[in-house]
Amino acid sequence: MTSTTSTTTAIRLAGRASHLPPSATAALDARAKQLIADGVDVINLTSGEPAFPTVEPAARAALAAIAEDFTKYTPAAGIPALRTAVAAYLNRHHTRYESGDVVITAGAKQALHHAFTVLLEPGDEVLVPAPYWVSYPHMVTLVGGVPVEVRPTPGSGLKITPELVRRAITPNTRVLLLNSPANPSGVVYTHDELAALAAVAAEHDLTVISDEICDHWVYGTSFTSVASLGPDVAARTLTIGGMSKTFAMTGWRIGWIAAPAHVAKAVAAVQSHTASAPSSVSQRAALGALTADLDEELSRRRTALDERRQAVLQRLDKVPGVRVDGDARGAFFVFADVSGTYGLTAGDRTIGSAADFAELLLARADVAVVPGTDFAAPDHVRISYTVPPDRLAVALDRLSHFVTDLTVPGP
Ligand SMILES: Cc1ncc(COP(=O)(O)O)c(C=O)c1O
């Protein structure tokens, strides 16, 4: 019998799929997990999710939904009560969303995909601040758009400026993508910085997509929602968010778009033809979480992550050749420039890139971090501080020893 795999070459993939590389972040995470499964004591600092359990009211609401057989298709835009709850949740940040402006999606990832689908014509350009979350450029190209990198000036704290945006604008520019708190850099834009960027978008009639999935995870500073900057800004902004990061619900796959109602309507139409709707049970879980009083629990979790963040910053400050870049005040990542270790060797290998650094750190010190290669930051590594404090301390010891044990190559 002919195996299925031996005949797959007969199927020609479309260009958009054949040029789509798998996520390197996921690949490294998978390698670290495989080593752990093989019994190696690897400490995995690659994770893109908080290591807390799903908040309890969400789990309870999901069980109730199953018990009630709330297991059928829902309206394409999501159940009305959840759309209302999300609008209220967003409006904590001084936006003015109504239920009809919100579409519930299968995670923020799908929300972004829908956003690009409804906005872009082939060849339309999307300004993507670098370093960027690995999926953004691929999402843009998947629907025929063109991602255009906007790179911060070195030494400027990994933030883009209005001037850099203006320089990147062409007659084809359609969207300015913003992401604060940012993955992978952990930077948080201030109110005034966002207002200045939104003003450039207005000058050039650009639509803003603001990915605010990590809105809860800010430390010692405040979060600004772009759509709160005024009705004119809200009128050109799509706000993306979800349950994954704040409520530790990555596996439940609930996110959203909030946007002017005609945009929300178009998004709901796309969703109705591509996914029908997100999982009914997960929507009820999200509703359970958003309508419970979780302020204290979420604030405890934020304090816990802040303590870990500070432990990383204090320790890295003493590691030669490793320099934290950006303010590191958001998400759960510290982004470190490791180019100060280039030219040093570990065994018979010389470090020449952050990818080498990450590979050798895993191989020789059993610590996994993500090299910035796919984030358009080849000299940086992303260190996720979501692991428990005792494990984080061991990881930092290992990283520190790994770097101090690097040697200058002989003549
Ligand atoms: C910046 C950013 N946006 C969106 C997402 C997608 O989140 P979700 O799990 O809601 O799809 C992630 C997840 O890693 C992210 O880091």
The ligand as an SDF file (V2000), in Angstrom:
LIG
                    3D

 16 16  0  0  0  0  0  0  0  0999 V2000
    1.8730   40.4740   21.4530 C   0  0  0  0  0  0  0  0  0  0  0  0
    0.9420   39.3120   21.3490 C   0  0  0  0  0  0  0  0  0  0  0  0
   -0.2220   39.4680   20.7130 N   0  0  0  0  0  0  0  0  0  0  0  0
   -1.0950   38.4670   20.6010 C   0  0  0  0  0  0  0  0  0  0  0  0
   -0.8290   37.2250   21.1280 C   0  0  0  0  0  0  0  0  0  0  0  0
   -1.8430   36.1390   20.9410 C   0  0  0  0  0  0  0  0  0  0  0  0
   -2.5190   35.8320   22.1010 O   0  0  0  0  0  0  0  0  0  0  0  0
   -3.7500   34.8230   22.1250 P   0  0  0  0  0  0  0  0  0  0  0  0
   -3.3370   33.6930   22.9950 O   0  0  0  0  0  0  0  0  0  0  0  0
   -4.8890   35.5820   22.7110 O   0  0  0  0  0  0  0  0  0  0  0  0
   -4.0130   34.4010   20.7300 O   0  0  0  0  0  0  0  0  0  0  0  0
    0.3660   37.0020   21.7890 C   0  0  0  0  0  0  0  0  0  0  0  0
    0.6890   35.6750   22.3180 C   0  0  0  0  0  0  0  0  0  0  0  0
    1.8030   35.2960   22.5250 O   0  0  0  0  0  0  0  0  0  0  0  0
    1.2720   38.0810   21.9220 C   0  0  0  0  0  0  0  0  0  0  0  0
    2.4340   37.9360   22.5480 O   0  0  0  0  0  0  0  0  0  0  0  0
  1  2  1  0
  2  3  1  0
  2 15  2  0
  3  4  2  0
  4  5  1  0
  5  6  1  0
  5 12  2  0
  6  7  1  0
  7  8  1  0
  8  9  2  0
  8 10  1  0
  8 11  1  0
 12 13  1  0
 12 15  1  0
 13 14  2  0
 15 16  1  0
M  END
$$$$
